Amino acid sequence: MFQSSIERRLRNVGGEIIGLRNELRVLEEQLAHFADEADDARLRSLVSETPLAGREHRDASRTVAALQRDRVVKVERLGKLEQKQDSLLDELNTRKNQ
């Protein structure tokens, strides 16, 4: 593979990594917020023992679970992108040393 092609792919992967890290930062803030809300809803459900409070707790818990699943997917994607970046850097380094 030509050096310029490797460098272009490396820039693209680097841009994806930056974007994904930003998404993860926002997602983690949302997760913290909704986890607090779910805890509050759980306490309200325990205290009031009403169907509405129970439903609010279940809804909040589902939101937190969905955000956690999304976070896992993004963290896995970030790991793959970082591996790809490392591979491209190794390839670029090998080409430069030839």
C-alpha positions in Angstrom: 0.0 0.0 0.0 1.3 3.5 -0.8 2.4 5.7 2.0 -0.1 8.4 1.1 -2.9 5.9 1.2 -1.9 4.7 4.7 -1.6 8.3 5.9 -5.1 9.1 4.5 -6.6 6.1 6.2 -4.7 7.0 9.4 -6.2 10.5 9.4 -9.7 9.0 8.8 -9.3 6.6 11.6 -8.0 9.3 13.9 -11.0 11.5 13.1 -13.3 8.6 13.9 -11.5 8.0 17.2 -11.9 11.7 18.2 -15.6 11.7 17.3 -16.3 8.5 19.1 -14.4 9.7 22.2 -16.6 12.9 22.2 -19.7 10.7 21.8 -18.6 8.6 24.7 -18.0 11.6 26.9 -21.5 12.9 26.2 -23.0 9.4 26.7 -21.3 9.0 30.0 -22.7 12.3 31.2 -26.2 11.3 30.1 -25.7 7.9 31.8 -24.8 9.5 35.1 -27.8 11.8 34.8 -30.3 9.1 34.0 -28.8 6.7 36.6 -29.5 9.4 39.2 -33.0 9.7 37.9 -33.5 6.0 38.0 -32.4 5.9 41.6 -34.8 8.7 42.5 -37.6 6.9 40.7 -36.7 3.6 42.6 -37.0 5.4 45.9 -40.3 7.1 45.0 -41.6 3.7 43.9 -40.6 2.1 47.2 -42.1 4.9 49.3 -45.3 5.5 47.4 -46.0 1.9 46.2 -48.2 3.3 43.4 -48.4 1.8 39.9 -47.4 5.2 38.4 -44.2 5.3 40.5 -43.4 1.7 39.6 -43.8 2.4 35.9 -41.6 5.5 36.1 -39.0 3.4 37.8 -39.1 0.7 35.1 -39.0 3.3 32.4 -36.0 5.0 33.9 -34.3 1.7 34.4 -34.8 0.8 30.8 -33.3 4.1 29.7 -30.2 3.4 31.8 -29.9 -0.1 30.4 -30.2 1.2 26.8 -27.5 3.8 27.5 -25.3 1.2 29.1 -25.7 -1.1 26.0 -24.9 1.8 23.7 -21.8 2.6 25.8 -20.5 -1.0 25.5 -21.0 -0.9 21.7 -19.1 2.4 21.5 -16.3 1.3 23.7 -15.8 -1.9 21.7 -15.8 0.2 18.5 -13.2 2.5 20.0 -11.0 -0.5 20.8 -11.2 -1.7 17.3 -10.4 1.7 15.8 -7.4 2.0 18.1 -6.2 -1.4 17.0 -6.6 -0.3 13.4 -4.8 2.9 14.1 -1.9 0.9 15.7 -1.8 -1.4 12.7 -1.7 1.5 10.3 1.1 3.2 12.3 3.1 0.0 12.2 2.6 -0.3 8.5 3.6 3.3 8.0 6.6 2.9 10.1 7.6 -0.2 8.2 7.3 1.6 4.9 9.4 4.5 6.1 12.2 2.2 7.3 12.4 0.3 4.0 
